[in-house]
Every structure is written in C-alpha cells, then in structure tokens.
Amino acid sequence: MIVKTEADLAGLKQIGKIVANCLYYMAKKMEPGMTTLELDQLGGAFLEKHGARSGPILVYNFPGHTCISLNHEVAHGVPSDKKIAKGDLINIDVSAELNGYYADNGGSFILPPSSANYERLLKATREALQNAINGVQAKAPINIIGKKIEEVAQQYGYSIIQNLGSHGVGRGLHEEPTFIAGYYDPKDDRRLKEGQVITIEPFLSTGARFVDEEADGWTLVAGKNHRSAQFEHTMIVRKDRAEIVTIPDSIYL
C-alpha cells in the first residue's frame, strides 16, 4: 500500500494503535498456569471491543485471534491448551483489520522469573529492529533492512531465521513488497518508496537459521535447544525516515 490521503494515514494509525495496545495488554495478562488459548481469547475480546477483526482469521482462517509461540516455537503458534509456565519465552503476534486497513505487530516476552540469556536475546532483537528502522527512508535499498538487522545479530553473536521476513501491509495483511529478508541479500535490488507501508520484524536466534512447520500446519519451530525472539512494527516510509504506527498507549506498557 502507498499512503496517498489523510484518510489513509488516519486509518492506519487507528488500527496500528489498536494492535499495539492489544499486544501489550496480552503481555500484561500472562500468568503461570494460563493456557495460550485463554490468553488468545483475551486478545480476541480486546480486538472486538475496539471494533477490529483478527487479521489471521480474516485472511487465512487461522485457528486463533493471535499467534502465540512458546519457547522453541518461533512463529504462528496456534492457541491451545498448552499452559504458560514461569520462565517461559513467549512470542505474541497481533494483526488486525479496521475499516479496510491492516496493521501488524509482535513482541517476545519472558514470564518471570527471567534469565540473563533470554533478556540478552530480547535486548539484541529490539536493537536489531531499531537499527533497521533507522535505515528506512524513501529510495533506500530494501536490503538495507536485512543489513541493519545482520549488523546487530553479528555484534551479539546470534543467528537470523532466514525463512521468515518482513513484508508490505496496509490494505491487506501481506502485500508488496513481499518477503523482506532479515539478513543482507545483495541480489535484492528493490527500493523503498515514499508512502509505502511495511513491517520490519527481525527473528534472532541462539543458533537456529531455519524454521520447520509442525503437524498442525501452522506453528513454525526451531530445534528444541534453540530459542528465538521477534519484535515487529508497522510503519510508513517517509522521505527521510520511518513513521511507526504501532506505538502503544503508555497505560499498556
């Protein structure tokens, strides 16, 4: 999508705020013994309260309002009767639609008590996201995003999940530009366009480089000895910067 009108901007900001608030609302509600289905139902109720519709359900008929992935699960985890335990690494991905506009965001969290290893992984992934955002501007090569993510991953000694990436969003959940690599791809000669709406979502790992699909047809996993983290924002490409639309209200942080 290319933002062309004030209505486009307002629509993206409205749904961006909703999914961002939903993500951190869910993170605050996590507690030991809760199932991922119970957590997902809280997210679904939040979206409904604000008039939004789950993107995964609307577009893909996904069996959950949100994607919730535990420990060695990296992405697209299906809400179920799995119970969240103390010390778990949890990824929540929330995307939704309102009035024909979509926004997408995600984050990784630790249910206390946290560990220094997990905290370091989350810190690095947040930094990778910010470093990539700092490289966004109109006419910049799209592969600057992967290059900036790779810089931080190498600094911390983490691997990058190579078969998961960022993407266009806006009037659909997944649009052009499709698959923006989270690593530097010198063969990708595409360039960012002013007004373009994209996500950036680095996936850093303690050693995994690829994910495989579980038997449920949705959940993507790495080896059980590895842990991965993801943080994601939706943004508009401006002439000299990225304008992020998935900033939560402070009451949810």
Backbone bond lengths (Angstrom), bond angles and torsions (degrees), N, CA, C in turn:
res aa  C-N    CA-C-N  psi(-1)  N-CA   C-N-CA  omega(-1)  CA-C   N-CA-C  phi
1 M - - - 1.466 - - 1.522 109.94 -
2 I 1.312 115.74 142.19 1.456 122.67 171.36 1.526 107.88 -112.06
3 V 1.317 117.02 123.96 1.463 121.37 177.97 1.524 108.49 -72.72
4 K 1.334 115.31 121.83 1.467 120.00 -176.44 1.522 113.52 -120.53
5 T 1.318 117.20 -20.51 1.468 120.57 -174.67 1.528 111.07 -132.85
6 E 1.324 114.94 165.45 1.454 120.17 175.07 1.528 110.82 -65.05
7 A 1.324 116.23 -29.80 1.467 120.08 177.30 1.523 110.55 -65.93
8 D 1.334 116.48 -40.39 1.466 120.20 175.87 1.524 110.28 -59.11
9 L 1.314 115.74 -47.86 1.466 120.65 -178.04 1.528 110.86 -61.68
10 A 1.328 116.11 -45.84 1.466 120.07 -179.29 1.526 111.12 -63.76
11 G 1.339 116.44 -40.64 1.460 120.10 -179.66 1.509 112.32 -64.34
12 L 1.324 117.03 -42.52 1.465 121.15 178.92 1.522 111.52 -66.86
13 K 1.320 116.30 -40.87 1.467 119.47 179.77 1.522 111.14 -65.83
14 Q 1.324 116.47 -36.46 1.463 119.69 -179.20 1.521 111.22 -66.08
15 I 1.326 117.57 -50.39 1.464 119.48 -179.45 1.527 110.62 -71.99
16 G 1.336 117.27 -31.08 1.467 120.30 176.92 1.516 111.71 -61.86
17 K 1.326 116.42 -42.57 1.465 120.84 178.71 1.526 111.09 -64.82
18 I 1.321 116.59 -39.16 1.468 120.61 -178.68 1.526 110.90 -64.62
19 V 1.339 117.62 -48.80 1.467 118.29 -177.30 1.525 111.18 -68.81
20 A 1.329 117.12 -33.25 1.468 119.80 178.24 1.526 110.63 -67.25
21 N 1.316 116.91 -44.74 1.461 120.26 178.00 1.527 111.16 -64.32
22 C 1.330 116.59 -38.46 1.467 120.55 179.21 1.521 111.01 -63.05
23 L 1.325 116.88 -43.14 1.464 120.97 179.86 1.522 111.23 -56.56
24 Y 1.320 117.01 -49.31 1.468 119.48 -175.51 1.520 112.18 -80.07
25 Y 1.319 117.67 -24.25 1.466 120.92 170.54 1.525 109.53 -61.91
26 M 1.336 116.16 -46.73 1.464 120.50 179.32 1.529 111.01 -63.58
27 A 1.324 116.58 -42.20 1.469 120.10 -179.76 1.529 111.00 -60.43
28 K 1.329 116.99 -37.15 1.463 120.53 179.41 1.523 112.62 -72.30
29 K 1.318 116.80 -25.96 1.458 121.37 -176.76 1.535 113.20 -85.35
30 M 1.329 118.08 -10.66 1.475 120.49 -178.96 1.518 110.73 -62.35
31 E 1.319 116.21 139.22 1.462 120.20 174.61 1.520 109.21 -154.18
32 P 1.331 117.27 155.70 1.469 120.24 -178.31 1.522 111.39 -59.21
33 G 1.331 115.11 138.17 1.453 120.69 178.66 1.512 114.20 91.55
34 M 1.332 116.98 -15.82 1.463 120.47 176.62 1.523 109.05 -71.70
35 T 1.320 117.71 141.70 1.461 119.89 175.18 1.530 109.52 -85.07
36 T 1.322 115.13 158.69 1.462 117.87 177.92 1.531 110.72 -67.02
37 L 1.328 116.96 -26.20 1.469 120.17 175.72 1.527 110.48 -67.22
38 E 1.315 116.67 -42.33 1.468 119.79 178.34 1.525 110.81 -62.71
39 L 1.320 116.60 -40.45 1.462 120.73 177.89 1.528 110.38 -64.99
40 D 1.320 116.36 -41.96 1.464 121.05 178.99 1.523 111.19 -63.08
41 Q 1.328 117.02 -38.67 1.461 120.17 -180.00 1.529 111.22 -64.81
42 L 1.327 116.66 -33.49 1.460 120.18 174.48 1.522 110.25 -64.08
43 G 1.325 115.99 -42.50 1.455 120.07 177.55 1.521 112.01 -64.30
44 G 1.330 116.73 -42.84 1.463 120.62 178.64 1.520 111.99 -61.26
45 A 1.333 116.39 -41.13 1.464 120.67 178.80 1.526 110.87 -65.93
46 F 1.333 116.43 -36.79 1.470 120.68 178.57 1.529 110.00 -63.73
47 L 1.321 116.51 -47.61 1.464 120.10 179.52 1.532 110.82 -60.68
48 E 1.324 116.28 -44.61 1.464 120.54 -179.45 1.525 111.45 -61.97
49 K 1.314 116.05 -41.56 1.471 121.24 179.58 1.521 110.99 -58.48
50 H 1.331 116.36 -33.07 1.465 120.53 -177.47 1.528 112.54 -99.13
51 G 1.328 115.94 12.27 1.453 120.44 172.80 1.515 115.36 81.22
52 A 1.325 117.20 7.44 1.464 121.44 -176.57 1.526 111.33 -95.73
53 R 1.316 115.32 157.63 1.462 121.44 178.12 1.525 109.88 -117.02
54 S 1.313 116.53 137.56 1.462 121.93 180.00 1.521 110.70 -56.70
55 G 1.338 116.42 126.09 1.452 120.81 177.71 1.520 113.51 -64.34
56 P 1.326 119.22 -47.31 1.465 120.27 -179.90 1.530 113.52 -59.26
57 I 1.338 116.59 -38.70 1.460 119.31 178.25 1.526 110.05 -70.05
58 L 1.324 116.24 -47.66 1.453 121.59 -175.12 1.526 112.19 -62.31
59 V 1.334 116.14 -42.53 1.462 120.51 -173.23 1.524 112.91 -91.51
60 Y 1.349 116.33 -39.99 1.468 119.63 -171.57 1.522 114.55 -118.65
61 N 1.335 117.36 1.51 1.464 120.62 -174.64 1.529 111.11 55.34
62 F 1.319 115.33 40.30 1.464 122.44 179.25 1.530 109.65 -66.16
63 P 1.324 117.81 142.46 1.470 120.63 -177.39 1.535 113.35 -81.94
64 G 1.309 116.62 54.04 1.457 122.04 178.29 1.515 108.89 174.76
65 H 1.331 115.86 155.39 1.466 120.00 178.12 1.524 111.46 -73.05
66 T 1.331 115.79 -32.53 1.462 122.74 -178.39 1.529 108.92 -134.35
67 C 1.315 115.91 168.46 1.469 120.88 174.11 1.530 107.97 -101.34
68 I 1.333 116.64 126.74 1.468 121.62 -179.63 1.525 108.45 -128.46
69 S 1.323 116.11 117.50 1.469 121.86 -173.88 1.521 109.41 -118.99
70 L 1.343 116.01 132.22 1.464 121.65 -176.23 1.526 111.70 -110.50
71 N 1.323 116.23 130.75 1.462 123.88 169.98 1.527 113.20 55.29
72 H 1.335 120.05 -107.61 1.470 119.25 -176.87 1.525 112.61 -77.49
73 E 1.338 117.45 -8.39 1.471 120.38 171.62 1.526 107.53 -72.81
74 V 1.320 116.69 132.49 1.467 120.46 -173.26 1.527 111.68 -100.50
75 A 1.329 117.14 -41.55 1.465 120.27 -175.42 1.523 110.49 -158.54
76 H 1.337 115.26 161.46 1.468 123.76 173.72 1.524 112.90 60.97
77 G 1.335 116.56 27.44 1.454 120.10 178.18 1.522 111.38 -63.25
78 V 1.331 116.11 133.75 1.465 122.27 -178.38 1.529 109.75 -85.35
79 P 1.330 118.46 124.94 1.464 120.28 175.85 1.528 111.21 -57.03
80 S 1.338 115.31 135.50 1.462 119.61 -173.06 1.526 110.01 -154.57
81 D 1.340 115.37 -163.40 1.461 119.94 178.64 1.531 112.38 -86.25
82 K 1.338 117.52 8.59 1.467 120.04 175.27 1.521 109.10 -62.49
83 K 1.324 116.18 133.03 1.457 120.36 -178.84 1.524 111.41 -94.67
84 I 1.320 114.93 140.05 1.460 121.47 177.39 1.524 108.37 -82.50
85 A 1.326 116.36 131.19 1.469 121.24 -177.40 1.522 110.47 -116.39
86 K 1.317 115.38 160.61 1.465 120.73 176.48 1.525 109.95 -56.46
87 G 1.313 116.03 136.25 1.454 121.19 178.01 1.517 114.68 85.36
88 D 1.341 118.06 -2.09 1.464 120.67 179.51 1.528 111.34 -68.59
89 L 1.325 114.39 147.30 1.462 122.43 171.22 1.528 106.51 -97.90
90 I 1.309 116.59 122.12 1.463 122.07 -171.79 1.522 109.60 -125.06
91 N 1.329 116.34 131.17 1.452 120.37 172.77 1.523 109.13 -111.17
92 I 1.320 115.26 131.80 1.470 121.68 177.67 1.520 107.62 -120.50
93 D 1.321 116.06 129.70 1.457 121.24 177.93 1.520 107.95 -122.96
94 V 1.330 115.72 121.55 1.463 121.32 -177.24 1.522 109.49 -120.72
95 S 1.318 115.93 122.07 1.465 121.31 173.24 1.518 107.86 -134.87
96 A 1.330 115.86 146.45 1.457 118.69 -176.47 1.520 111.01 -157.77
97 E 1.333 114.08 168.60 1.465 122.46 -178.66 1.517 110.13 -123.15
98 L 1.327 115.89 142.48 1.458 122.50 173.48 1.520 108.46 -147.79
99 N 1.314 116.69 123.26 1.470 122.55 177.37 1.531 112.60 54.78
100 G 1.348 115.99 35.42 1.452 120.26 175.83 1.514 115.27 86.72
101 Y 1.335 117.83 4.54 1.467 121.93 178.33 1.527 109.72 -115.94
102 Y 1.330 114.84 141.25 1.465 121.53 179.85 1.530 110.39 -116.62
103 A 1.331 115.50 146.54 1.464 122.13 168.81 1.522 108.09 -139.37
104 D 1.320 114.95 156.86 1.466 121.53 -170.38 1.524 108.05 -143.03
105 N 1.326 116.71 131.57 1.470 119.81 173.71 1.511 110.53 -153.32
106 G 1.314 115.66 162.60 1.455 120.44 -178.59 1.516 111.09 -156.97
107 G 1.315 114.85 167.41 1.453 119.63 177.84 1.520 111.10 -164.22
108 S 1.316 115.45 156.67 1.461 122.09 177.94 1.524 108.92 -109.57
109 F 1.319 115.86 141.90 1.460 122.22 -173.82 1.529 109.66 -140.03
110 I 1.319 115.63 158.12 1.463 121.89 176.77 1.518 108.04 -117.83
111 L 1.325 116.20 128.08 1.457 119.32 174.28 1.530 107.28 -81.15
112 P 1.343 118.62 116.83 1.469 120.72 -175.02 1.528 112.33 -51.50
113 P 1.352 115.30 148.82 1.462 126.90 4.34 1.535 112.10 -79.84
114 S 1.319 115.66 141.70 1.458 120.19 -179.48 1.521 110.13 -86.13
115 S 1.332 114.28 165.11 1.459 119.51 176.49 1.518 108.81 -117.60
116 A 1.328 116.25 153.08 1.463 120.56 -179.49 1.526 110.88 -61.29
117 N 1.339 117.00 -35.57 1.462 120.43 -179.67 1.530 111.30 -65.18
118 Y 1.320 116.66 -44.30 1.463 120.14 178.74 1.523 110.72 -66.56
119 E 1.327 116.34 -42.66 1.462 119.95 -179.21 1.528 110.96 -60.72
120 R 1.318 116.43 -38.87 1.463 120.40 179.68 1.527 110.89 -66.49
121 L 1.336 116.82 -40.39 1.458 121.32 178.72 1.527 110.54 -63.55
122 L 1.323 117.10 -43.72 1.458 120.84 179.05 1.527 111.25 -65.63
123 K 1.318 116.29 -41.07 1.470 120.58 178.56 1.525 110.84 -60.31
124 A 1.316 116.30 -45.45 1.463 120.92 -179.57 1.527 111.00 -63.46
125 T 1.324 117.03 -40.69 1.462 120.34 -177.83 1.524 110.99 -68.61
126 R 1.327 116.48 -39.85 1.474 119.16 174.63 1.530 110.80 -60.55
127 E 1.318 115.80 -43.52 1.464 119.76 -179.89 1.530 111.10 -65.15
128 A 1.322 116.80 -37.08 1.460 120.43 178.56 1.529 110.20 -63.89
129 L 1.327 116.53 -41.75 1.460 120.45 177.23 1.525 110.56 -61.15
130 Q 1.322 117.05 -48.23 1.461 119.94 -178.04 1.519 111.75 -65.35
131 N 1.324 116.56 -38.75 1.460 120.32 179.30 1.533 110.52 -62.66
132 A 1.323 115.92 -40.15 1.465 120.03 178.29 1.523 111.24 -68.09
133 I 1.326 116.49 -41.77 1.469 120.22 177.66 1.524 110.57 -59.10
134 N 1.323 116.23 -39.12 1.463 120.59 -179.06 1.530 112.56 -62.91
135 G 1.332 117.14 -20.79 1.458 121.01 -179.19 1.518 114.20 -90.66
136 V 1.348 116.43 -3.01 1.467 120.58 -175.14 1.523 111.55 -83.11
137 Q 1.310 116.28 126.77 1.455 123.99 168.69 1.524 108.40 -164.86
138 A 1.320 116.68 158.73 1.455 120.77 -178.74 1.521 110.52 -57.81
139 K 1.317 115.80 139.26 1.458 126.38 178.71 1.527 114.17 77.03
140 A 1.331 117.91 -3.67 1.470 120.07 175.41 1.525 109.15 -70.59
141 P 1.324 118.15 148.96 1.465 119.56 176.34 1.520 110.38 -64.95
142 I 1.318 115.94 138.94 1.462 119.86 179.48 1.523 110.88 -60.68
143 N 1.329 117.37 -32.32 1.467 118.67 -177.62 1.519 113.63 -71.46
144 I 1.343 117.63 -2.91 1.471 119.71 172.82 1.527 109.69 -63.83
145 I 1.344 116.46 -28.63 1.470 120.68 -179.45 1.527 109.97 -64.00
146 G 1.339 116.58 -50.97 1.458 119.69 177.97 1.516 112.32 -64.59
147 K 1.321 116.17 -35.96 1.468 119.94 -179.85 1.520 110.83 -63.45
148 K 1.325 116.17 -42.95 1.470 120.61 -179.18 1.527 111.56 -69.32
149 I 1.328 116.79 -35.64 1.465 120.45 175.94 1.525 109.65 -65.86
150 E 1.309 116.05 -45.18 1.462 121.88 -178.64 1.522 111.89 -61.19
151 E 1.324 117.12 -37.18 1.467 120.97 178.50 1.526 111.14 -55.94
152 V 1.322 115.70 -46.59 1.470 120.11 -177.69 1.521 111.03 -72.80
153 A 1.329 117.41 -41.69 1.462 120.37 178.81 1.521 111.05 -58.14
154 Q 1.319 116.93 -43.60 1.462 120.76 179.74 1.521 111.39 -66.95
155 Q 1.309 116.22 -37.88 1.463 120.45 178.61 1.530 111.36 -59.36
156 Y 1.328 116.37 -39.74 1.461 121.33 -178.12 1.526 112.95 -91.08
157 G 1.316 117.75 -11.24 1.457 120.93 -179.16 1.514 114.34 81.32
158 Y 1.337 117.27 26.98 1.448 121.07 178.59 1.530 110.70 -102.96
159 S 1.327 115.83 155.60 1.463 121.52 174.09 1.527 108.96 -89.62
160 I 1.329 115.03 169.33 1.460 122.11 178.74 1.527 108.58 -119.46
161 I 1.336 116.44 133.56 1.467 120.08 174.43 1.526 107.54 -70.90
162 Q 1.320 116.48 115.40 1.460 120.04 -168.93 1.528 114.21 -88.39
163 N 1.321 118.34 -18.22 1.459 118.39 179.37 1.531 112.60 -103.03
164 L 1.330 116.47 23.04 1.451 123.31 167.72 1.526 107.67 -127.99
165 G 1.316 116.97 142.41 1.458 118.50 -176.60 1.518 112.31 -155.12
166 S 1.324 114.52 -177.76 1.459 122.34 178.61 1.526 109.22 -87.34
167 H 1.359 116.74 178.04 1.466 118.89 -172.68 1.516 110.72 -166.39
168 G 1.330 115.13 166.76 1.446 120.95 171.22 1.522 110.57 -74.93
169 V 1.335 115.28 156.88 1.461 121.29 -178.39 1.527 107.31 -156.30
170 G 1.318 118.17 172.08 1.462 119.85 175.42 1.513 112.74 142.34
171 R 1.336 116.78 -79.68 1.458 121.00 175.91 1.531 110.98 -91.25
172 G 1.309 116.44 -11.59 1.448 123.85 173.05 1.517 108.03 -138.22
173 L 1.323 116.79 167.28 1.459 120.09 -179.44 1.524 111.41 -73.82
174 H 1.313 116.70 -36.47 1.460 121.56 176.40 1.525 108.68 -130.86
175 E 1.315 116.34 117.93 1.455 122.63 -176.48 1.530 109.81 -133.14
176 E 1.324 114.93 -177.81 1.460 120.02 169.17 1.532 108.81 -67.32
177 P 1.311 118.87 143.55 1.468 126.64 -3.21 1.531 111.14 -77.21
178 T 1.325 115.96 129.81 1.456 120.57 179.59 1.521 110.45 -78.32
179 F 1.286 116.89 155.29 1.461 127.35 179.78 1.540 114.50 30.21
180 I 1.310 113.61 92.32 1.464 121.48 171.88 1.522 106.42 -96.10
181 A 1.313 116.73 111.58 1.467 121.59 -172.98 1.527 111.58 -62.33
182 G 1.331 114.89 144.47 1.458 121.22 176.35 1.515 112.90 -87.01
183 Y 1.320 116.69 9.51 1.464 123.91 176.92 1.527 107.31 -133.67
184 Y 1.302 117.93 165.06 1.466 120.44 -177.75 1.521 110.96 -74.25
185 D 1.323 115.44 118.99 1.462 122.29 177.89 1.523 108.58 -114.61
186 P 1.341 118.21 99.77 1.462 120.30 -176.03 1.527 113.88 -65.09
187 K 1.329 117.13 -15.33 1.468 120.63 -178.75 1.538 112.51 -84.97
188 D 1.321 116.37 -12.07 1.464 119.91 -179.47 1.529 108.52 -83.14
189 D 1.335 116.84 106.62 1.462 120.82 -176.44 1.532 112.83 -102.92
190 R 1.319 117.34 13.38 1.466 120.18 177.05 1.530 110.37 -69.49
191 R 1.334 115.14 156.27 1.460 120.48 178.34 1.528 110.53 -127.54
192 L 1.316 115.54 150.74 1.454 121.63 178.16 1.526 109.82 -73.07
193 K 1.328 115.63 145.23 1.457 121.07 -178.34 1.525 110.28 -115.10
194 E 1.316 115.69 143.90 1.457 119.57 179.30 1.529 109.82 -61.45
195 G 1.322 116.16 131.70 1.448 122.33 -179.16 1.514 114.43 88.57
196 Q 1.328 117.64 -6.63 1.459 122.01 -179.56 1.530 110.18 -67.91
197 V 1.331 115.69 142.92 1.468 120.69 179.59 1.527 108.13 -109.11
198 I 1.325 115.40 123.93 1.462 120.60 -177.56 1.525 109.96 -137.72
199 T 1.326 114.74 163.93 1.460 120.57 164.93 1.528 108.04 -105.03
200 I 1.315 115.28 156.96 1.466 121.05 163.34 1.518 105.77 -127.51
201 E 1.348 116.58 128.03 1.465 120.79 -177.11 1.530 110.60 -146.66
202 P 1.318 117.41 85.93 1.472 119.36 176.78 1.524 111.33 -68.83
203 F 1.328 115.43 143.60 1.463 123.01 172.81 1.522 107.22 -119.42
204 L 1.324 117.19 103.08 1.465 121.88 176.99 1.518 109.32 -99.73
205 S 1.338 115.60 148.03 1.463 120.33 -174.28 1.520 110.91 -139.36
206 T 1.319 114.24 159.80 1.461 120.85 177.75 1.521 112.31 -80.48
207 G 1.325 117.59 9.56 1.462 119.85 177.22 1.512 114.88 158.43
208 A 1.319 117.10 -20.14 1.465 120.26 179.42 1.524 110.74 -73.77
209 R 1.330 115.81 146.77 1.471 121.01 177.94 1.524 112.70 -121.32
210 F 1.318 116.58 -15.02 1.462 120.58 179.13 1.520 108.64 -141.98
211 V 1.331 115.60 155.25 1.459 121.05 174.55 1.522 109.17 -114.40
212 D 1.320 114.76 154.06 1.459 122.31 176.50 1.521 108.74 -119.93
213 E 1.324 115.26 155.07 1.459 120.94 -178.93 1.522 110.68 -88.70
214 E 1.323 115.43 134.93 1.453 121.37 177.10 1.537 110.39 -75.83
215 A 1.323 114.93 173.00 1.466 120.87 -177.35 1.520 112.27 -64.45
216 D 1.351 118.18 -20.10 1.468 119.58 179.94 1.526 112.34 -72.27
217 G 1.341 116.79 -8.37 1.456 120.84 178.01 1.513 114.67 81.99
218 W 1.346 116.80 5.52 1.463 120.87 -177.55 1.524 112.84 -131.67
219 T 1.333 116.36 -55.25 1.459 121.57 -170.84 1.526 111.47 -64.20
220 L 1.326 115.95 130.83 1.460 122.39 179.95 1.520 108.62 -107.23
221 V 1.328 116.22 127.71 1.462 121.03 -172.91 1.526 111.15 -127.65
222 A 1.325 114.41 153.82 1.458 122.20 168.72 1.527 106.84 -108.21
223 G 1.317 117.20 -177.04 1.454 119.88 177.31 1.518 111.40 -58.46
224 K 1.332 117.05 147.45 1.469 120.58 -174.50 1.527 113.51 -64.38
225 N 1.324 116.92 -18.15 1.459 120.00 178.59 1.526 112.49 -86.95
226 H 1.324 117.16 -5.61 1.463 121.11 -178.24 1.521 110.55 -104.33
227 R 1.324 115.01 154.06 1.452 122.51 173.08 1.521 108.24 -127.97
228 S 1.318 115.57 144.95 1.460 121.37 -178.50 1.525 108.82 -132.98
229 A 1.337 115.49 157.24 1.463 120.77 177.74 1.518 109.51 -136.05
230 Q 1.325 115.45 153.78 1.457 122.47 179.38 1.513 109.35 -142.93
231 F 1.336 115.68 138.13 1.459 121.73 167.62 1.518 106.86 -132.24
232 E 1.335 116.14 142.53 1.466 119.81 -172.42 1.518 111.26 -142.86
233 H 1.329 115.19 139.30 1.463 122.70 170.82 1.521 109.45 -128.18
234 T 1.332 115.35 153.27 1.456 122.39 166.52 1.525 107.68 -100.49
235 M 1.330 116.78 138.96 1.477 120.57 -175.72 1.513 111.75 -148.23
236 I 1.334 114.26 160.68 1.455 122.45 174.87 1.524 107.84 -106.59
237 V 1.322 116.42 131.63 1.464 121.19 177.85 1.526 108.53 -77.00
238 R 1.319 115.53 119.58 1.465 120.81 176.45 1.529 109.32 -105.94
239 K 1.330 115.64 174.96 1.457 120.62 -176.37 1.519 112.44 -54.65
240 D 1.351 116.62 -40.29 1.458 120.19 -174.26 1.518 114.57 -131.45
241 R 1.355 116.85 14.26 1.473 119.42 -175.77 1.517 109.97 -169.24
242 A 1.334 113.90 177.64 1.464 121.36 171.57 1.517 108.67 -107.21
243 E 1.326 116.50 134.02 1.457 121.42 174.64 1.525 108.43 -102.99
244 I 1.322 116.71 107.22 1.464 121.64 -176.07 1.527 109.86 -79.62
245 V 1.329 116.32 134.01 1.465 120.15 -179.69 1.523 112.20 -108.29
246 T 1.324 117.99 -6.06 1.480 120.81 -178.48 1.530 110.35 -106.20
247 I 1.321 115.13 59.78 1.470 121.39 176.20 1.524 107.89 -103.40
248 P 1.344 118.81 119.60 1.466 120.08 -178.43 1.525 112.55 -74.29
249 D 1.299 116.04 155.07 1.465 120.52 170.83 1.520 109.29 -66.19
250 S 1.315 116.05 149.43 1.469 120.83 -173.97 1.521 112.65 -62.54
251 I 1.315 118.70 -24.91 1.469 120.23 -178.17 1.523 111.74 -67.78
252 Y 1.326 117.83 -18.14 1.453 120.57 -179.24 1.523 112.39 -95.14
253 L 1.313 117.60 -8.32 1.470 120.37 -176.96 1.530 111.05 -87.91
